Amino acid sequence: MSAARSVSEEMGLTQEQKEEIRRKVIEALKEVYDPEIPVNVWDLGLIEEISVNDEGYVDIKMMLTAIGCPVSATIAYMAEATVWDKVKEAKGVNVEVVWDHPWSPDRVTPEGREQLKVIYGYDIVEDWKAAYQYQQGGGAGSAQSRARSKPISAA
């Protein structure tokens, strides 16, 4: 996916201008939400890389929480369209979904963790870490993961 504006006569952005565009791209991405998880794609840690070249073209590499995500094309399109709409300095925007390595909850930003705590009532990232450590043989896991793993008794 990509979109492009006509290239102006000015060529060769300064590093400061590229950093400002990148900052605006991040702010725009904070307005794009995974339809299945009510946290924006930036705070979920779905953005792998943002690059701005000397002419002002923006390339975004993003991952998804699951390889079989049924809305992968939709999320990528929403990210591209939102950045294109909000970052007028961008000469073009390209979003590529990458599968170089799996996403994990470790990628969630502190702001995203707080949003998830409000939604679910506990720190699901910390719970995931404890459960992962437990699966790897490193400990007993959190109280919440242990409680969820206990069979429900029929009283």
Rosetta constraint file for C-alpha pairs under 8 A:
AtomPair CA 1 CA 76 HARMONIC 7.99 0.50
AtomPair CA 1 CA 77 HARMONIC 7.21 0.50
AtomPair CA 1 CA 80 HARMONIC 7.64 0.50
AtomPair CA 1 CA 94 HARMONIC 5.63 0.50
AtomPair CA 1 CA 95 HARMONIC 5.96 0.50
AtomPair CA 1 CA 96 HARMONIC 7.08 0.50
AtomPair CA 2 CA 80 HARMONIC 7.34 0.50
AtomPair CA 2 CA 92 HARMONIC 6.96 0.50
AtomPair CA 2 CA 93 HARMONIC 5.38 0.50
AtomPair CA 2 CA 94 HARMONIC 4.15 0.50
AtomPair CA 2 CA 95 HARMONIC 6.70 0.50
AtomPair CA 3 CA 80 HARMONIC 7.95 0.50
AtomPair CA 3 CA 84 HARMONIC 7.49 0.50
AtomPair CA 3 CA 92 HARMONIC 5.19 0.50
AtomPair CA 3 CA 93 HARMONIC 5.27 0.50
AtomPair CA 3 CA 94 HARMONIC 6.57 0.50
AtomPair CA 4 CA 57 HARMONIC 7.97 0.50
AtomPair CA 4 CA 91 HARMONIC 5.61 0.50
AtomPair CA 4 CA 92 HARMONIC 3.79 0.50
AtomPair CA 4 CA 93 HARMONIC 6.45 0.50
AtomPair CA 5 CA 90 HARMONIC 7.71 0.50
AtomPair CA 5 CA 91 HARMONIC 4.86 0.50
AtomPair CA 5 CA 92 HARMONIC 5.76 0.50
AtomPair CA 6 CA 91 HARMONIC 6.78 0.50
AtomPair CA 7 CA 55 HARMONIC 7.80 0.50
AtomPair CA 7 CA 91 HARMONIC 6.31 0.50
AtomPair CA 11 CA 54 HARMONIC 7.09 0.50
AtomPair CA 11 CA 55 HARMONIC 5.55 0.50
AtomPair CA 12 CA 54 HARMONIC 4.63 0.50
AtomPair CA 12 CA 55 HARMONIC 5.40 0.50
AtomPair CA 13 CA 17 HARMONIC 5.88 0.50
AtomPair CA 13 CA 18 HARMONIC 6.38 0.50
AtomPair CA 13 CA 53 HARMONIC 7.91 0.50
AtomPair CA 13 CA 54 HARMONIC 4.93 0.50
AtomPair CA 13 CA 55 HARMONIC 6.14 0.50
AtomPair CA 13 CA 56 HARMONIC 6.83 0.50
AtomPair CA 14 CA 18 HARMONIC 6.33 0.50
AtomPair CA 14 CA 54 HARMONIC 7.40 0.50
AtomPair CA 15 CA 19 HARMONIC 6.13 0.50
AtomPair CA 16 CA 20 HARMONIC 6.21 0.50
AtomPair CA 17 CA 21 HARMONIC 6.27 0.50
AtomPair CA 18 CA 22 HARMONIC 6.14 0.50
AtomPair CA 18 CA 52 HARMONIC 5.88 0.50
AtomPair CA 18 CA 53 HARMONIC 7.43 0.50
AtomPair CA 18 CA 54 HARMONIC 7.53 0.50
AtomPair CA 18 CA 56 HARMONIC 7.10 0.50
AtomPair CA 19 CA 23 HARMONIC 6.12 0.50
AtomPair CA 20 CA 24 HARMONIC 6.29 0.50
AtomPair CA 21 CA 25 HARMONIC 6.13 0.50
AtomPair CA 21 CA 52 HARMONIC 7.47 0.50
AtomPair CA 21 CA 56 HARMONIC 7.97 0.50
AtomPair CA 21 CA 87 HARMONIC 7.04 0.50
AtomPair CA 21 CA 89 HARMONIC 6.76 0.50
AtomPair CA 21 CA 90 HARMONIC 7.06 0.50
AtomPair CA 22 CA 26 HARMONIC 6.29 0.50
AtomPair CA 22 CA 50 HARMONIC 6.98 0.50
AtomPair CA 22 CA 51 HARMONIC 7.39 0.50
AtomPair CA 22 CA 52 HARMONIC 6.86 0.50
AtomPair CA 23 CA 27 HARMONIC 6.39 0.50
AtomPair CA 24 CA 28 HARMONIC 6.15 0.50
AtomPair CA 24 CA 86 HARMONIC 7.71 0.50
AtomPair CA 24 CA 87 HARMONIC 6.15 0.50
AtomPair CA 25 CA 29 HARMONIC 6.13 0.50
AtomPair CA 25 CA 83 HARMONIC 5.82 0.50
AtomPair CA 25 CA 86 HARMONIC 7.84 0.50
AtomPair CA 25 CA 87 HARMONIC 6.43 0.50
AtomPair CA 26 CA 30 HARMONIC 6.34 0.50
AtomPair CA 26 CA 42 HARMONIC 6.99 0.50
AtomPair CA 27 CA 31 HARMONIC 7.18 0.50
AtomPair CA 28 CA 32 HARMONIC 7.33 0.50
AtomPair CA 28 CA 82 HARMONIC 6.19 0.50
AtomPair CA 28 CA 83 HARMONIC 5.44 0.50
AtomPair CA 28 CA 86 HARMONIC 6.14 0.50
AtomPair CA 28 CA 87 HARMONIC 7.47 0.50
AtomPair CA 29 CA 40 HARMONIC 7.17 0.50
AtomPair CA 29 CA 41 HARMONIC 6.37 0.50
AtomPair CA 29 CA 42 HARMONIC 5.87 0.50
AtomPair CA 29 CA 79 HARMONIC 6.19 0.50
AtomPair CA 29 CA 82 HARMONIC 7.15 0.50
AtomPair CA 29 CA 83 HARMONIC 6.74 0.50
AtomPair CA 30 CA 40 HARMONIC 5.25 0.50
AtomPair CA 30 CA 41 HARMONIC 6.43 0.50
AtomPair CA 30 CA 42 HARMONIC 5.55 0.50
AtomPair CA 30 CA 43 HARMONIC 7.12 0.50
AtomPair CA 31 CA 40 HARMONIC 6.29 0.50
AtomPair CA 31 CA 82 HARMONIC 7.61 0.50
AtomPair CA 32 CA 40 HARMONIC 5.31 0.50
AtomPair CA 32 CA 41 HARMONIC 5.92 0.50
AtomPair CA 32 CA 75 HARMONIC 7.71 0.50
AtomPair CA 32 CA 78 HARMONIC 6.55 0.50
AtomPair CA 32 CA 79 HARMONIC 6.00 0.50
AtomPair CA 32 CA 82 HARMONIC 7.27 0.50
AtomPair CA 33 CA 37 HARMONIC 7.39 0.50
AtomPair CA 33 CA 38 HARMONIC 6.36 0.50
AtomPair CA 33 CA 39 HARMONIC 5.77 0.50
AtomPair CA 33 CA 40 HARMONIC 4.15 0.50
AtomPair CA 33 CA 41 HARMONIC 5.61 0.50
AtomPair CA 33 CA 75 HARMONIC 7.63 0.50
AtomPair CA 34 CA 38 HARMONIC 6.43 0.50
AtomPair CA 34 CA 39 HARMONIC 6.65 0.50
AtomPair CA 34 CA 40 HARMONIC 6.34 0.50
AtomPair CA 34 CA 41 HARMONIC 6.31 0.50
AtomPair CA 34 CA 75 HARMONIC 6.51 0.50
AtomPair CA 35 CA 71 HARMONIC 7.96 0.50
AtomPair CA 39 CA 43 HARMONIC 6.62 0.50
AtomPair CA 39 CA 44 HARMONIC 6.19 0.50
AtomPair CA 39 CA 112 HARMONIC 6.47 0.50
AtomPair CA 39 CA 115 HARMONIC 6.89 0.50
AtomPair CA 39 CA 116 HARMONIC 7.42 0.50
AtomPair CA 40 CA 44 HARMONIC 6.09 0.50
AtomPair CA 40 CA 112 HARMONIC 7.79 0.50
AtomPair CA 41 CA 45 HARMONIC 6.35 0.50
AtomPair CA 41 CA 46 HARMONIC 5.34 0.50
AtomPair CA 41 CA 47 HARMONIC 6.81 0.50
AtomPair CA 42 CA 46 HARMONIC 6.01 0.50
AtomPair CA 42 CA 47 HARMONIC 5.90 0.50
AtomPair CA 42 CA 109 HARMONIC 7.90 0.50
AtomPair CA 43 CA 108 HARMONIC 5.61 0.50
AtomPair CA 43 CA 109 HARMONIC 4.99 0.50
AtomPair CA 43 CA 110 HARMONIC 7.74 0.50
AtomPair CA 43 CA 111 HARMONIC 6.38 0.50
AtomPair CA 43 CA 112 HARMONIC 4.60 0.50
AtomPair CA 44 CA 105 HARMONIC 7.78 0.50
AtomPair CA 44 CA 107 HARMONIC 6.74 0.50
AtomPair CA 44 CA 108 HARMONIC 4.54 0.50
AtomPair CA 44 CA 109 HARMONIC 6.56 0.50
AtomPair CA 44 CA 112 HARMONIC 5.91 0.50
AtomPair CA 45 CA 103 HARMONIC 7.98 0.50
AtomPair CA 45 CA 105 HARMONIC 7.93 0.50
AtomPair CA 45 CA 107 HARMONIC 4.61 0.50
AtomPair CA 45 CA 108 HARMONIC 4.71 0.50
AtomPair CA 45 CA 109 HARMONIC 6.46 0.50
AtomPair CA 46 CA 62 HARMONIC 5.41 0.50
AtomPair CA 46 CA 63 HARMONIC 4.98 0.50
AtomPair CA 46 CA 64 HARMONIC 5.82 0.50
AtomPair CA 46 CA 65 HARMONIC 7.38 0.50
AtomPair CA 46 CA 103 HARMONIC 7.36 0.50
AtomPair CA 46 CA 107 HARMONIC 7.59 0.50
AtomPair CA 47 CA 60 HARMONIC 7.28 0.50
AtomPair CA 47 CA 61 HARMONIC 6.16 0.50
AtomPair CA 47 CA 62 HARMONIC 4.33 0.50
AtomPair CA 47 CA 63 HARMONIC 6.30 0.50
AtomPair CA 48 CA 60 HARMONIC 7.56 0.50
AtomPair CA 48 CA 61 HARMONIC 5.28 0.50
AtomPair CA 48 CA 62 HARMONIC 5.05 0.50
AtomPair CA 48 CA 63 HARMONIC 6.53 0.50
AtomPair CA 49 CA 59 HARMONIC 7.93 0.50
AtomPair CA 49 CA 60 HARMONIC 5.68 0.50
AtomPair CA 49 CA 61 HARMONIC 5.04 0.50
AtomPair CA 49 CA 62 HARMONIC 6.93 0.50
AtomPair CA 50 CA 58 HARMONIC 7.04 0.50
AtomPair CA 50 CA 59 HARMONIC 5.81 0.50
AtomPair CA 50 CA 60 HARMONIC 4.60 0.50
AtomPair CA 50 CA 61 HARMONIC 6.54 0.50
AtomPair CA 51 CA 58 HARMONIC 5.71 0.50
AtomPair CA 51 CA 59 HARMONIC 5.24 0.50
AtomPair CA 51 CA 60 HARMONIC 6.53 0.50
AtomPair CA 52 CA 56 HARMONIC 5.74 0.50
AtomPair CA 52 CA 57 HARMONIC 5.54 0.50
AtomPair CA 52 CA 58 HARMONIC 4.59 0.50
AtomPair CA 52 CA 59 HARMONIC 6.49 0.50
AtomPair CA 53 CA 57 HARMONIC 5.50 0.50
AtomPair CA 53 CA 58 HARMONIC 6.76 0.50
AtomPair CA 55 CA 91 HARMONIC 7.19 0.50
AtomPair CA 56 CA 89 HARMONIC 7.00 0.50
AtomPair CA 56 CA 90 HARMONIC 5.22 0.50
AtomPair CA 56 CA 91 HARMONIC 5.21 0.50
AtomPair CA 56 CA 92 HARMONIC 7.12 0.50
AtomPair CA 57 CA 90 HARMONIC 5.76 0.50
AtomPair CA 57 CA 91 HARMONIC 5.06 0.50
AtomPair CA 57 CA 92 HARMONIC 4.63 0.50
AtomPair CA 57 CA 93 HARMONIC 6.05 0.50
AtomPair CA 58 CA 90 HARMONIC 6.47 0.50
AtomPair CA 58 CA 91 HARMONIC 7.56 0.50
AtomPair CA 58 CA 92 HARMONIC 5.97 0.50
AtomPair CA 58 CA 93 HARMONIC 4.79 0.50
AtomPair CA 58 CA 94 HARMONIC 6.28 0.50
AtomPair CA 59 CA 93 HARMONIC 5.99 0.50
AtomPair CA 59 CA 94 HARMONIC 4.89 0.50
AtomPair CA 59 CA 95 HARMONIC 6.03 0.50
AtomPair CA 59 CA 96 HARMONIC 7.73 0.50
AtomPair CA 60 CA 93 HARMONIC 7.73 0.50
AtomPair CA 60 CA 94 HARMONIC 6.14 0.50
AtomPair CA 60 CA 95 HARMONIC 4.72 0.50
AtomPair CA 60 CA 96 HARMONIC 6.20 0.50
AtomPair CA 61 CA 95 HARMONIC 5.92 0.50
AtomPair CA 61 CA 96 HARMONIC 4.93 0.50
AtomPair CA 61 CA 97 HARMONIC 5.88 0.50
AtomPair CA 61 CA 98 HARMONIC 6.26 0.50
AtomPair CA 62 CA 76 HARMONIC 7.80 0.50
AtomPair CA 62 CA 95 HARMONIC 7.13 0.50
AtomPair CA 62 CA 96 HARMONIC 6.21 0.50
AtomPair CA 62 CA 97 HARMONIC 4.96 0.50
AtomPair CA 62 CA 98 HARMONIC 5.92 0.50
AtomPair CA 63 CA 97 HARMONIC 5.49 0.50
AtomPair CA 63 CA 98 HARMONIC 5.30 0.50
AtomPair CA 63 CA 99 HARMONIC 6.27 0.50
AtomPair CA 63 CA 102 HARMONIC 7.90 0.50
AtomPair CA 63 CA 103 HARMONIC 6.78 0.50
AtomPair CA 64 CA 69 HARMONIC 7.15 0.50
AtomPair CA 64 CA 72 HARMONIC 7.05 0.50
AtomPair CA 64 CA 97 HARMONIC 7.53 0.50
AtomPair CA 64 CA 103 HARMONIC 6.61 0.50
AtomPair CA 65 CA 69 HARMONIC 7.38 0.50
AtomPair CA 65 CA 102 HARMONIC 7.58 0.50
AtomPair CA 65 CA 103 HARMONIC 5.45 0.50
AtomPair CA 65 CA 104 HARMONIC 7.28 0.50
AtomPair CA 66 CA 102 HARMONIC 7.69 0.50
AtomPair CA 66 CA 103 HARMONIC 7.41 0.50
AtomPair CA 67 CA 99 HARMONIC 7.49 0.50
AtomPair CA 71 CA 75 HARMONIC 6.14 0.50
AtomPair CA 72 CA 76 HARMONIC 6.28 0.50
AtomPair CA 72 CA 97 HARMONIC 7.79 0.50
AtomPair CA 73 CA 77 HARMONIC 6.05 0.50
AtomPair CA 74 CA 78 HARMONIC 6.05 0.50
AtomPair CA 75 CA 79 HARMONIC 6.14 0.50
AtomPair CA 76 CA 80 HARMONIC 6.20 0.50
AtomPair CA 76 CA 95 HARMONIC 6.13 0.50
AtomPair CA 76 CA 96 HARMONIC 7.25 0.50
AtomPair CA 76 CA 97 HARMONIC 6.93 0.50
AtomPair CA 77 CA 81 HARMONIC 5.99 0.50
AtomPair CA 77 CA 95 HARMONIC 7.65 0.50
AtomPair CA 78 CA 82 HARMONIC 5.93 0.50
AtomPair CA 79 CA 83 HARMONIC 6.15 0.50
AtomPair CA 79 CA 95 HARMONIC 7.31 0.50
AtomPair CA 80 CA 84 HARMONIC 6.02 0.50
AtomPair CA 80 CA 93 HARMONIC 6.26 0.50
AtomPair CA 80 CA 94 HARMONIC 6.52 0.50
AtomPair CA 80 CA 95 HARMONIC 5.87 0.50
AtomPair CA 81 CA 85 HARMONIC 6.05 0.50
AtomPair CA 82 CA 86 HARMONIC 5.99 0.50
AtomPair CA 83 CA 87 HARMONIC 5.55 0.50
AtomPair CA 83 CA 93 HARMONIC 7.27 0.50
AtomPair CA 84 CA 88 HARMONIC 6.90 0.50
AtomPair CA 84 CA 90 HARMONIC 7.04 0.50
AtomPair CA 84 CA 92 HARMONIC 7.35 0.50
AtomPair CA 84 CA 93 HARMONIC 6.27 0.50
AtomPair CA 103 CA 107 HARMONIC 7.20 0.50
AtomPair CA 105 CA 125 HARMONIC 5.57 0.50
AtomPair CA 105 CA 128 HARMONIC 7.24 0.50
AtomPair CA 106 CA 125 HARMONIC 6.85 0.50
AtomPair CA 106 CA 129 HARMONIC 7.87 0.50
AtomPair CA 108 CA 112 HARMONIC 5.69 0.50
AtomPair CA 108 CA 113 HARMONIC 6.31 0.50
AtomPair CA 108 CA 125 HARMONIC 7.79 0.50
AtomPair CA 109 CA 113 HARMONIC 6.22 0.50
AtomPair CA 110 CA 114 HARMONIC 6.33 0.50
AtomPair CA 111 CA 115 HARMONIC 6.37 0.50
AtomPair CA 112 CA 116 HARMONIC 6.19 0.50
AtomPair CA 113 CA 117 HARMONIC 6.10 0.50
AtomPair CA 113 CA 123 HARMONIC 6.71 0.50
AtomPair CA 113 CA 124 HARMONIC 7.76 0.50
AtomPair CA 113 CA 125 HARMONIC 6.91 0.50
AtomPair CA 114 CA 118 HARMONIC 6.35 0.50
AtomPair CA 114 CA 123 HARMONIC 7.74 0.50
AtomPair CA 115 CA 119 HARMONIC 6.33 0.50
AtomPair CA 116 CA 120 HARMONIC 5.88 0.50
AtomPair CA 116 CA 121 HARMONIC 7.67 0.50
AtomPair CA 116 CA 122 HARMONIC 7.61 0.50
AtomPair CA 116 CA 123 HARMONIC 6.90 0.50
AtomPair CA 116 CA 124 HARMONIC 7.07 0.50
AtomPair CA 117 CA 121 HARMONIC 4.97 0.50
AtomPair CA 117 CA 122 HARMONIC 4.73 0.50
AtomPair CA 117 CA 123 HARMONIC 5.07 0.50
AtomPair CA 117 CA 124 HARMONIC 7.04 0.50
AtomPair CA 118 CA 122 HARMONIC 7.43 0.50
AtomPair CA 120 CA 124 HARMONIC 7.57 0.50
AtomPair CA 123 CA 127 HARMONIC 6.33 0.50
AtomPair CA 124 CA 128 HARMONIC 5.97 0.50
AtomPair CA 125 CA 129 HARMONIC 6.24 0.50
AtomPair CA 126 CA 130 HARMONIC 6.23 0.50
AtomPair CA 127 CA 131 HARMONIC 6.14 0.50
AtomPair CA 127 CA 141 HARMONIC 7.64 0.50
AtomPair CA 127 CA 142 HARMONIC 6.05 0.50
AtomPair CA 127 CA 144 HARMONIC 6.95 0.50
AtomPair CA 127 CA 145 HARMONIC 6.29 0.50
AtomPair CA 128 CA 132 HARMONIC 5.96 0.50
AtomPair CA 128 CA 145 HARMONIC 7.99 0.50
AtomPair CA 129 CA 133 HARMONIC 6.05 0.50
AtomPair CA 130 CA 134 HARMONIC 6.10 0.50
AtomPair CA 130 CA 139 HARMONIC 7.87 0.50
AtomPair CA 130 CA 140 HARMONIC 7.70 0.50
AtomPair CA 130 CA 141 HARMONIC 4.31 0.50
AtomPair CA 130 CA 142 HARMONIC 5.41 0.50
AtomPair CA 130 CA 145 HARMONIC 7.50 0.50
AtomPair CA 131 CA 135 HARMONIC 6.16 0.50
AtomPair CA 131 CA 141 HARMONIC 5.09 0.50
AtomPair CA 131 CA 142 HARMONIC 6.94 0.50
AtomPair CA 131 CA 145 HARMONIC 6.19 0.50
AtomPair CA 132 CA 136 HARMONIC 6.23 0.50
AtomPair CA 132 CA 141 HARMONIC 7.85 0.50
AtomPair CA 133 CA 137 HARMONIC 6.37 0.50
AtomPair CA 133 CA 138 HARMONIC 5.00 0.50
AtomPair CA 133 CA 139 HARMONIC 6.26 0.50
AtomPair CA 133 CA 141 HARMONIC 6.67 0.50
AtomPair CA 134 CA 138 HARMONIC 5.20 0.50
AtomPair CA 134 CA 139 HARMONIC 4.89 0.50
AtomPair CA 134 CA 140 HARMONIC 5.50 0.50
AtomPair CA 134 CA 141 HARMONIC 5.12 0.50
AtomPair CA 140 CA 146 HARMONIC 7.59 0.50
AtomPair CA 141 CA 145 HARMONIC 6.30 0.50
AtomPair CA 141 CA 146 HARMONIC 6.45 0.50
AtomPair CA 142 CA 146 HARMONIC 6.14 0.50
AtomPair CA 143 CA 147 HARMONIC 5.96 0.50
AtomPair CA 144 CA 148 HARMONIC 6.16 0.50
AtomPair CA 145 CA 149 HARMONIC 6.15 0.50
AtomPair CA 146 CA 150 HARMONIC 6.42 0.50
